[in-house]
């Protein structure tokens, strides 16, 4: 399996965890600007030169990319992204500020079209982080969290954050997905994210998730997030990486 990582908070301390990894990876680095990203890319290459550094843009006001984001913010972001050639993460989640969903409801379809157009034009260099279509599949489609575009889709299956009933439904859904080489599975969380209270996945349970993903036929995983890495997690990950 290819096992890559997200890093939502690319501090010096978190990036130092790259030294624990002995194989080439992709690292999806979250930043608010291309200028900041380019500086971080250089730092990552100094720590681990065989790392492919992908840009995870944090969009102004809404944080994540969504049809409920401000139209101006989306246009400005995508214009800037055209200036770099790096692989990109389009994180399709509802705005961090939930009032934006009501505020921008009239711009929803225009914004969805803007996102779709950018993704169509850049699909070869995009990974989308998105929910798995389970019992809420139609709802996810309507909210603009899944686009029928041939990008690498990374299904966010953070088992530590989900009840057992939902995890069982997700497993059934993953079993039935065809063309598994077109997808990756996002696992975790092994460190807190922007919410600050995400339940942490133990090394033992990470191993169980990796075993299931491998057995089901997926060969790409992205772990959230690098900063939580330690020797115990590395022992588990080394059992599965190519």
Protein Blocks (a to p, Z undefined) as FASTA:
>chain_A
ZZddddfblcfklmmmmmmpccdcddddddfbfklmmmmmmmmmmmommbccddddddeh
jlpacfkbcfklmmmmmmmmmmpcbdcdddddddfblmlmmmmmmmmmmmmmmmmmmmmm
mmmmcccddddddfkmmmmmmnopaccddbdddddddfklpcfklmmmmmmmmmmpghkl
lpccdeddfbdcfkopaccddfklmmmmmmmmmmnopabdcdddfklgcfklmmmmmmmm
ZZ
